C-alpha cells in the first residue's frame, strides 16, 4: 500500500503556523506589559523621592516658589503615573486577548492533529489487513502448487 497521506495536511500546517504566530504575539504582548509595569514602577519611585524631597524642603523652610515647583513636579508625575497605569492595563488586556487567541489556535490545531491520528490509525489497520491478505494469497498459492506437484508425483507413480 502507498505511504500515508493526510488530506488535510496543508490545513494542519497552516494551523501550526498560525499557532506559532499567535504564540509570538503573546510573547510580544507580555514583553510590552512587563516594560509598561517597569516604567510605572520607575515613575512611582521618582514620585516617592520627590515627595521625600518635598518633606525635606518643608523641614528646612523653603521659599514658596520652591514648594510650588516641587508640588508641580509631583503633580505632573502623578499624571504620568496615571497614564502609565492605563498603558499597563491596556497591555494586560492585550496579553489576555493574545492568550485567548493562542488557546483557540491550539485547540484548532489539536482537533486536526487528533483527526490525523485517527486517519493514520485506520490507514495502518487497512494496510496491515491488505498485507495479511497478500501473505494469505502467497501462502495459498504455494500450498496449491505444492499440493498439485505432490498430486502429480503420486499419480505418475501409480500409473
MARSE-823465 format. One line per field, with one value per atom (N, C-alpha, C, O): residue in three letters; atom name; x, y, z. Coordinates in steps of 0.05 Angstrom, whole numbers, plus 5000, padded with zeros to 4 digits. Each point is the difference from the previous one (the first is absolute). Example, Ala and Ser with C-alpha at 12.3 -4.5 7.8 and 13.67 -1.06 7.14 Angstrom:
BEGIN
rest <- Ala;Ala;Ala;Ala;Ser;Ser;Ser;Ser .
atom <- N;CA;C;O;N;CA;C;O .
xx <- 5264;4982;5018;5021;4972;5016;4985;5010 .
yy <- 4886;5024;5024;5000;5021;5024;5022;5022 .
zz <- 5156;5000;5000;5013;4973;5001;5014;5004 .
//
This chain:
BEGIN
rest <- Unk;Unk;Unk;Unk;Unk;Unk;Unk;Unk;Unk;Unk;Unk;Unk;Unk;Unk;Unk;Unk;Unk;Unk;Unk;Unk;Unk;Unk;Unk;Unk;Unk;Unk;Unk;Unk;Unk;Unk;Unk;Unk;Unk;Unk;Unk;Unk;Unk;Unk;Unk;Unk;Unk;Unk;Unk;Unk;Unk;Unk;Unk;Unk;Unk;Unk;Unk;Unk;Unk;Unk;Unk;Unk;Unk;Unk;Unk;Unk;Unk;Unk;Unk;Unk;Unk;Unk;Unk;Unk;Unk;Unk;Unk;Unk;Unk;Unk;Unk;Unk;Unk;Unk;Unk;Unk;Unk;Unk;Unk;Unk;Unk;Unk;Unk;Unk;Unk;Unk;Unk;Unk;Unk;Unk;Unk;Unk;Unk;Unk;Unk;Unk;Unk;Unk;Unk;Unk;Unk;Unk;Unk;Unk;Unk;Unk;Unk;Unk;Unk;Unk;Unk;Unk;Unk;Unk;Unk;Unk;Unk;Unk;Unk;Unk;Unk;Unk;Unk;Unk;Unk;Unk;Unk;Unk;Unk;Unk;Unk;Unk;Unk;Unk;Unk;Unk;Unk;Unk;Unk;Unk;Unk;Unk;Unk;Unk;Unk;Unk;Unk;Unk;Unk;Unk;Unk;Unk;Unk;Unk;Unk;Unk;Unk;Unk;Unk;Unk;Unk;Unk;Unk;Unk;Unk;Unk;Unk;Unk;Unk;Unk;Unk;Unk;Unk;Unk;Unk;Unk;Unk;Unk;Unk;Unk;Unk;Unk;Unk;Unk;Unk;Unk;Unk;Unk;Unk;Unk;Unk;Unk;Unk;Unk;Unk;Unk;Unk;Unk;Unk;Unk;Unk;Unk;Unk;Unk;Unk;Unk;Unk;Unk;Unk;Unk;Unk;Unk;Unk;Unk;Unk;Unk;Unk;Unk;Unk;Unk;Unk;Unk;Unk;Unk;Unk;Unk;Unk;Unk;Unk;Unk;Unk;Unk;Unk;Unk;Unk;Unk;Unk;Unk;Unk;Unk;Unk;Unk;Unk;Unk;Unk;Unk;Unk;Unk;Unk;Unk;Unk;Unk;Unk;Unk;Unk;Unk;Unk;Unk;Unk;Unk;Unk;Unk;Unk;Unk;Unk;Unk;Unk;Unk;Unk;Unk;Unk;Unk;Unk;Unk;Unk;Unk;Unk;Unk;Unk;Unk;Unk;Unk;Unk;Unk;Unk;Unk;Unk;Unk;Unk;Unk;Unk;Unk;Unk;Unk;Unk;Unk;Unk;Unk;Unk;Unk;Unk;Unk;Unk;Unk;Unk;Unk;Unk;Unk;Unk;Unk;Unk;Unk;Unk;Unk;Unk;Unk;Unk;Unk;Unk;Unk;Unk;Unk;Unk;Unk;Unk;Unk;Unk;Unk;Unk;Unk;Unk;Unk;Unk;Unk;Unk;Unk;Unk;Unk;Unk;Unk;Unk;Unk;Unk;Unk;Unk;Unk;Unk;Unk;Unk;Unk;Unk;Unk;Unk;Unk;Unk;Unk;Unk;Unk;Unk;Unk;Unk;Unk;Unk;Unk;Unk;Unk;Unk;Unk;Unk;Unk;Unk;Unk;Unk;Unk;Unk;Unk;Unk;Unk;Unk;Unk;Unk;Unk;Unk;Unk;Unk;Unk;Unk;Unk;Unk;Unk;Unk;Unk;Unk;Unk;Unk;Unk;Unk;Unk;Unk;Unk;Unk;Unk;Unk;Unk;Unk;Unk;Unk;Unk;Unk;Unk;Unk;Unk;Unk;Unk;Unk;Unk;Unk;Unk;Unk;Unk;Unk;Unk;Unk;Unk;Unk;Unk;Unk;Unk;Unk;Unk;Unk;Unk;Unk;Unk;Unk;Unk;Unk;Unk;Unk;Unk;Unk;Unk;Unk;Unk;Unk;Unk;Unk;Unk;Unk;Unk;Unk;Unk;Unk;Unk;Unk;Unk;Unk;Unk;Unk;Unk;Unk;Unk;Unk;Unk;Unk;Unk;Unk;Unk;Unk;Unk;Unk;Unk;Unk;Unk;Unk;Unk;Unk;Unk;Unk;Unk;Unk;Unk;Unk;Unk;Unk;Unk;Unk;Unk;Unk;Unk;Unk;Unk;Unk;Unk;Unk;Unk;Unk;Unk;Unk;Unk;Unk;Unk;Unk;Unk;Unk;Unk;Unk;Unk;Unk;Unk;Unk;Unk;Unk;Unk;Unk;Unk;Unk;Unk;Unk;Unk;Unk;Unk;Unk;Unk;Unk;Unk;Unk;Unk;Unk;Unk;Unk;Unk;Unk;Unk;Unk;Unk;Unk;Unk;Unk;Unk;Unk;Unk;Unk;Unk;Unk;Unk;Unk;Unk;Unk;Unk;Unk;Unk;Unk;Unk;Unk;Unk;Unk;Unk;Unk;Unk;Unk;Unk;Unk;Unk;Unk;Unk;Unk;Unk;Unk;Unk;Unk;Unk;Unk;Unk;Unk;Unk;Unk;Unk;Unk;Unk;Unk;Unk;Unk;Unk;Unk;Unk;Unk;Unk;Unk;Unk;Unk;Unk;Unk;Unk;Unk;Unk;Unk;Unk;Unk;Unk;Unk;Unk;Unk;Unk;Unk;Unk;Unk;Unk;Unk;Unk;Unk;Unk;Unk;Unk;Unk;Unk;Unk;Unk;Unk;Unk;Unk;Unk;Unk;Unk;Unk;Unk;Unk;Unk;Unk;Unk;Unk;Unk .
atom <- N;CA;C;O;N;CA;C;O;N;CA;C;O;N;CA;C;O;N;CA;C;O;N;CA;C;O;N;CA;C;O;N;CA;C;O;N;CA;C;O;N;CA;C;O;N;CA;C;O;N;CA;C;O;N;CA;C;O;N;CA;C;O;N;CA;C;O;N;CA;C;O;N;CA;C;O;N;CA;C;O;N;CA;C;O;N;CA;C;O;N;CA;C;O;N;CA;C;O;N;CA;C;O;N;CA;C;O;N;CA;C;O;N;CA;C;O;N;CA;C;O;N;CA;C;O;N;CA;C;O;N;CA;C;O;N;CA;C;O;N;CA;C;O;N;CA;C;O;N;CA;C;O;N;CA;C;O;N;CA;C;O;N;CA;C;O;N;CA;C;O;N;CA;C;O;N;CA;C;O;N;CA;C;O;N;CA;C;O;N;CA;C;O;N;CA;C;O;N;CA;C;O;N;CA;C;O;N;CA;C;O;N;CA;C;O;N;CA;C;O;N;CA;C;O;N;CA;C;O;N;CA;C;O;N;CA;C;O;N;CA;C;O;N;CA;C;O;N;CA;C;O;N;CA;C;O;N;CA;C;O;N;CA;C;O;N;CA;C;O;N;CA;C;O;N;CA;C;O;N;CA;C;O;N;CA;C;O;N;CA;C;O;N;CA;C;O;N;CA;C;O;N;CA;C;O;N;CA;C;O;N;CA;C;O;N;CA;C;O;N;CA;C;O;N;CA;C;O;N;CA;C;O;N;CA;C;O;N;CA;C;O;N;CA;C;O;N;CA;C;O;N;CA;C;O;N;CA;C;O;N;CA;C;O;N;CA;C;O;N;CA;C;O;N;CA;C;O;N;CA;C;O;N;CA;C;O;N;CA;C;O;N;CA;C;O;N;CA;C;O;N;CA;C;O;N;CA;C;O;N;CA;C;O;N;CA;C;O;N;CA;C;O;N;CA;C;O;N;CA;C;O;N;CA;C;O;N;CA;C;O;N;CA;C;O;N;CA;C;O;N;CA;C;O;N;CA;C;O;N;CA;C;O;N;CA;C;O;N;CA;C;O;N;CA;C;O;N;CA;C;O;N;CA;C;O;N;CA;C;O;N;CA;C;O;N;CA;C;O;N;CA;C;O;N;CA;C;O;N;CA;C;O;N;CA;C;O;N;CA;C;O;N;CA;C;O;N;CA;C;O;N;CA;C;O;N;CA;C;O;N;CA;C;O;N;CA;C;O;N;CA;C;O;N;CA;C;O;N;CA;C;O;N;CA;C;O;N;CA;C;O;N;CA;C;O;N;CA;C;O;N;CA;C;O;N;CA;C;O;N;CA;C;O;N;CA;C;O;N;CA;C;O;N;CA;C;O;N;CA;C;O;N;CA;C;O;N;CA;C;O;N;CA;C;O;N;CA;C;O;N;CA;C;O;N;CA;C;O;N;CA;C;O;N;CA;C;O;N;CA;C;O;N;CA;C;O;N;CA;C;O;N;CA;C;O;N;CA;C;O;N;CA;C;O;N;CA;C;O;N;CA;C;O;N;CA;C;O;N;CA;C;O;N;CA;C;O;N;CA;C;O;N;CA;C;O;N;CA;C;O;N;CA;C;O .
xx <- 5017;4983;5018;5023;4967;5015;5005;4987;5030;5006;4975;4983;5016;4977;5000;5021;4956;4996;4975;4978;5025;4977;4990;5015;4960;4988;5000;5002;4997;4999;5027;5001;5020;5027;5007;5012;4980;5006;4985;5011;4964;4985;5013;5002;5007;5014;5025;5006;5009;5025;4993;5015;4964;4992;4992;5007;4979;4992;5025;5001;5019;5024;5015;5010;4991;5012;4985;5012;4962;4983;5005;5002;5000;5006;5026;5003;5018;5027;4999;5012;4974;4997;4986;5008;4971;4985;5016;4999;5018;5017;5021;5007;5003;5019;4986;5012;4963;4985;4997;5002;4992;4997;5026;5000;5022;5026;5005;5010;4984;5004;4982;5009;4966;4981;5010;4998;5012;5010;5024;5003;5015;5023;4992;5010;4970;4991;4987;5003;4982;4987;5021;4998;5023;5021;5014;5007;4998;5013;4982;5011;4964;4981;5000;4999;5002;5001;5025;5000;5023;5026;4999;5009;4980;4998;4983;5006;4971;4983;5014;4999;5015;5015;5021;5005;5009;5021;4987;5012;4965;4987;4991;5002;4988;4992;5024;4998;5025;5024;5009;5008;4990;5008;4981;5008;4966;4980;5006;4999;5008;5007;5024;5000;5020;5024;4993;5011;4971;4991;4984;5003;4981;4985;5019;4996;5024;5020;5014;5006;5000;5014;4981;5010;4964;4981;4999;4999;5001;5000;5026;4999;5023;5025;5000;5010;4979;4998;4983;5005;4973;4983;5015;4996;5021;5015;5021;5005;5005;5021;4989;5015;4959;4986;5008;5015;4976;5006;4982;4982;5024;4984;4974;4998;4982;4975;5004;4987;5031;5006;5011;4993;5024;5012;4978;4999;4983;4978;4982;4991;5003;4982;5013;4987;5039;5014;5000;4994;5012;5000;4972;4996;4984;4972;4992;4986;5022;4994;5013;4987;5038;5014;4986;4996;4996;4986;4973;4992;4994;4974;5004;4984;5036;5006;5007;4992;5024;5006;4975;4998;4984;4974;4985;4989;5011;4987;5014;4987;5039;5015;4995;4999;4999;4995;4972;4997;4983;4974;5001;4987;5027;5004;5014;4992;5028;5015;4981;5002;4982;4981;4980;4994;4997;4982;5014;4989;5037;5016;5003;4999;5006;5003;4974;5000;4978;4974;4994;4991;5016;4996;5018;4992;5033;5019;4990;5003;4986;4990;4976;4996;4987;4978;5009;4989;5032;5012;5011;4997;5016;5010;4977;5002;4977;4977;4988;4993;5004;4989;5019;4991;5035;5019;4999;5003;4994;4997;4975;5001;4977;4975;5004;4991;5022;5005;5018;4995;5025;5018;4985;5005;4978;4985;4982;4997;4990;4983;5017;4991;5032;5017;5010;5001;5005;5010;4978;5005;4970;4978;4994;4994;5007;4995;5020;4994;5032;5020;4997;5004;4990;4996;4978;5002;4977;4977;5010;4995;5020;5010;5022;5001;5015;5020;4987;5009;4970;4986;4987;5000;4988;4988;5021;4996;5028;5022;5008;5005;4997;5007;4980;5007;4967;4979;5002;4998;5006;5003;5025;4999;5023;5024;4995;5008;4978;4994;4983;5005;4974;4984;5015;4996;5022;5016;5019;5003;5009;5018;4985;5010;4966;4984;4994;5002;4990;4994;5025;4999;5023;5026;5007;5009;4989;5006;4982;5008;4966;4981;5006;4999;5008;5008;5025;5002;5017;5025;4994;5011;4971;4992;4986;5005;4978;4987;5020;4998;5022;5021;5016;5006;5001;5014;4984;5010;4964;4982;4999;5000;4998;5000;5025;5000;5023;5025;5001;5008;4984;5000;4981;5007;4970;4981;5011;4997;5016;5012;5022;5001;5016;5021;4988;5009;4970;4988;4987;5003;4984;4987;5022;4996;5025;5022;5012;5005;5000;5012;4981;5008;4966;4980;4997;4998;5002;4997;5025;4999;5025;5024;5002;5010;4980;4999;4979;5005;4973;4980;5010;4993;5022;5011;5020;5002;5014;5020;4987;5010;4969;4987;4984;4998;4991;4984;5019;4993;5030;5019;5012;5006;4997;5012;4980;5009;4965;4980;4994;4989;5017;4993;5021;4997 .
yy <- 4976;5024;5025;4999;5023;5024;5012;4992;5028;5014;5015;5008;4997;5014;5029;5014;4995;5028;5010;4989;5033;5013;5022;5018;4979;5019;5029;5018;4986;5027;5009;5017;4971;5007;5029;5013;4998;5029;5017;5020;4973;5015;4997;5020;4956;4996;5016;5012;4989;5016;5030;5014;4995;5028;5006;5021;4960;5004;5001;5015;4968;5000;5027;5011;4999;5026;5022;5018;4981;5020;4998;5021;4955;4997;5012;5013;4982;5011;5031;5013;4997;5030;5011;5021;4966;5010;4998;5018;4961;4998;5022;5011;4996;5023;5026;5017;4986;5025;5001;5021;4956;4999;5008;5016;4974;5007;5030;5012;4999;5029;5016;5020;4971;5014;4998;5020;4957;4997;5018;5012;4990;5017;5029;5015;4994;5027;5006;5022;4959;5003;5003;5016;4967;5002;5027;5012;4997;5027;5022;5018;4980;5020;5000;5020;4956;4997;5013;5013;4981;5011;5031;5013;4997;5030;5012;5021;4965;5010;4999;5020;4959;4998;5022;5011;4994;5021;5027;5016;4990;5026;5001;5021;4957;5000;5004;5014;4975;5004;5029;5011;5001;5028;5018;5019;4974;5015;4998;5020;4956;4997;5016;5013;4987;5017;5030;5015;4992;5028;5008;5022;4959;5006;5002;5017;4966;5002;5027;5012;4997;5026;5022;5020;4977;5021;5001;5021;4956;4999;5013;5014;4979;5012;5030;5015;4994;5029;5013;5023;4964;5011;5003;5020;4962;5001;5022;5012;4995;5021;5027;5019;4984;5025;5012;5020;4966;5010;5024;5007;5004;5022;4989;4976;5041;4992;4991;4981;5031;4992;4972;4985;5008;4973;4979;4979;5028;4982;4996;4978;5044;4998;4984;4984;5020;4985;4970;4983;5010;4972;4988;4978;5038;4991;4995;4981;5037;4998;4975;4985;5010;4977;4974;4981;5018;4977;4996;4978;5044;4999;4989;4983;5026;4990;4970;4984;5009;4971;4984;4977;5033;4986;4996;4978;5042;4997;4979;4984;5016;4980;4972;4981;5017;4974;4990;4976;5042;4992;4990;4980;5035;4991;4973;4983;5014;4974;4978;4977;5028;4979;4992;4977;5043;4994;4984;4982;5024;4985;4971;4981;5016;4973;4984;4977;5036;4987;4992;4978;5040;4993;4977;4982;5019;4978;4974;4979;5021;4976;4989;4976;5042;4992;4987;4980;5031;4988;4972;4981;5016;4974;4980;4977;5032;4982;4992;4977;5042;4994;4981;4982;5023;4983;4971;4981;5017;4973;4986;4976;5039;4989;4990;4979;5038;4993;4975;4983;5016;4977;4975;4978;5024;4977;4990;4976;5042;4993;4987;4980;5031;4989;4973;4982;5014;4974;4979;4978;5030;4981;4993;4977;5042;4995;4981;4982;5022;4982;4972;4980;5019;4974;4983;4976;5038;4986;4986;4976;5039;4988;4979;4980;5024;4980;4974;4978;5024;4975;4987;4975;5041;4989;4986;4978;5034;4988;4973;4980;5020;4976;4977;4977;5031;4979;4990;4976;5042;4991;4982;4980;5027;4984;4972;4980;5019;4974;4983;4976;5035;4985;4992;4978;5040;4993;4976;4982;5020;4978;4974;4979;5022;4975;4989;4976;5041;4991;4990;4980;5034;4991;4972;4983;5013;4974;4979;4977;5029;4980;4993;4977;5043;4994;4984;4981;5024;4985;4971;4981;5015;4973;4985;4976;5038;4988;4991;4978;5039;4993;4976;4982;5017;4978;4974;4979;5023;4977;4990;4976;5043;4992;4985;4980;5031;4987;4972;4981;5017;4974;4981;4976;5033;4983;4991;4977;5041;4994;4979;4980;5023;4980;4973;4979;5022;4975;4986;4976;5040;4988;4988;4978;5036;4990;4975;4980;5020;4977;4976;4977;5029;4978;4989;4976;5041;4990;4986;4980;5029;4985;4974;4981;5017;4975;4982;4975;5035;4984;4989;4977;5038;4990;4978;4981;5022;4980;4974;4978;5022;4976;4988;4976;5040;4991;4987;4979;5032;4989;4974;4982;5015;4976;4977;4977;5028;4979;4991;4979;5037;4993;4983;4992 .
zz <- 5000;5000;5000;5009;4982;4998;5027;5020;4981;5025;5010;4984;5042;5011;4991;5000;4992;4992;5014;4997;5017;5014;4982;4992;5000;4981;5009;4984;5042;5011;5012;5017;4973;5010;4996;5018;4960;4995;5020;5010;4996;5020;5027;5015;4992;5025;5002;5020;4958;4999;5004;5014;4973;5004;5029;5011;5001;5028;5018;5019;4975;5016;4997;5020;4955;4996;5015;5012;4987;5014;5030;5013;4997;5029;5007;5021;4963;5006;4998;5017;4964;4997;5024;5010;4999;5022;5026;5017;4986;5023;5000;5021;4955;4998;5008;5014;4978;5007;5031;5012;5000;5029;5013;5020;4971;5012;4997;5019;4958;4996;5019;5012;4991;5018;5029;5015;4993;5027;5005;5021;4959;5002;5003;5016;4967;5002;5027;5011;4999;5026;5022;5018;4980;5020;4999;5021;4955;4996;5012;5012;4983;5011;5030;5013;4999;5029;5011;5021;4966;5009;4998;5019;4960;4997;5022;5011;4995;5021;5027;5016;4990;5025;5002;5021;4957;5000;5006;5015;4973;5006;5029;5012;4998;5029;5018;5020;4973;5016;4999;5020;4956;4997;5017;5013;4986;5016;5030;5014;4995;5028;5008;5021;4962;5006;4999;5016;4966;4999;5025;5010;4999;5025;5024;5017;4983;5022;4998;5021;4955;4997;5009;5012;4983;5009;5030;5012;5001;5030;5011;5020;4967;5009;4996;5017;4961;4995;5021;5008;5000;5021;5026;5015;4991;5025;5000;5021;4956;4999;4993;4993;5008;4994;4972;4999;4980;4973;4993;5015;4962;4991;4988;4993;5003;4989;4971;4991;4995;4972;4998;4982;5037;5000;5006;4988;5031;5007;4976;4994;4992;4977;4978;4987;5009;4979;5006;4983;5041;5008;4999;4990;5018;4999;4971;4993;4989;4971;4989;4984;5023;4990;5009;4984;5041;5011;4986;4994;5002;4986;4971;4991;4995;4974;5000;4983;5038;5003;5005;4989;5026;5005;4974;4995;4987;4974;4983;4987;5014;4985;5011;4985;5041;5012;4992;4994;5006;4991;4971;4993;4990;4972;4998;4985;5032;5000;5009;4989;5031;5009;4978;4997;4988;4978;4978;4988;5007;4981;5010;4984;5041;5012;4997;4992;5014;4997;4971;4995;4986;4972;4991;4986;5024;4993;5012;4987;5037;5012;4985;4998;4992;4984;4974;4991;4997;4976;5006;4984;5039;5008;5004;4991;5021;5004;4973;4996;4986;4974;4984;4987;5015;4987;5011;4985;5042;5012;4990;4994;5004;4989;4971;4993;4991;4972;4999;4983;5034;4999;5008;4989;5031;5008;4978;4995;4991;4977;4978;4988;5006;4979;5008;4983;5042;5010;4998;4992;5015;4998;4971;4994;4988;4972;4989;4984;5023;4991;5012;4986;5039;5014;4987;4997;4995;4987;4974;4996;4988;4975;5006;4986;5035;5007;5008;4992;5024;5008;4976;4998;4984;4976;4983;4990;5008;4985;5014;4986;5040;5014;4995;4996;5005;4994;4972;4995;4986;4972;4997;4986;5028;4998;5012;4989;5033;5013;4981;4997;4991;4982;4975;4989;5001;4977;5007;4984;5040;5008;5003;4992;5018;5003;4972;4996;4986;4972;4987;4986;5018;4988;5011;4984;5041;5012;4990;4994;5003;4990;4971;4992;4992;4972;4999;4983;5033;5001;5008;4989;5030;5009;4977;4996;4989;4977;4979;4989;5006;4981;5009;4985;5041;5011;4998;4995;5011;4998;4971;4995;4986;4972;4992;4986;5023;4994;5012;4987;5039;5013;4986;4996;4996;4986;4973;4992;4994;4974;5003;4985;5035;5006;5007;4991;5026;5008;4976;4997;4986;4976;4981;4990;5006;4983;5012;4986;5040;5013;4999;4995;5010;4999;4972;4997;4983;4973;4991;4985;5024;4992;5015;4989;5036;5015;4987;5000;4991;4987;4974;4993;4992;4975;5005;4984;5037;5006;5008;4992;5024;5009;4976;4998;4985;4977;4980;4988;5008;4981;5010;4984;5042;5012;4998;4997;5006;4999;4972;4996;4984;4972;4988;4977 .
//
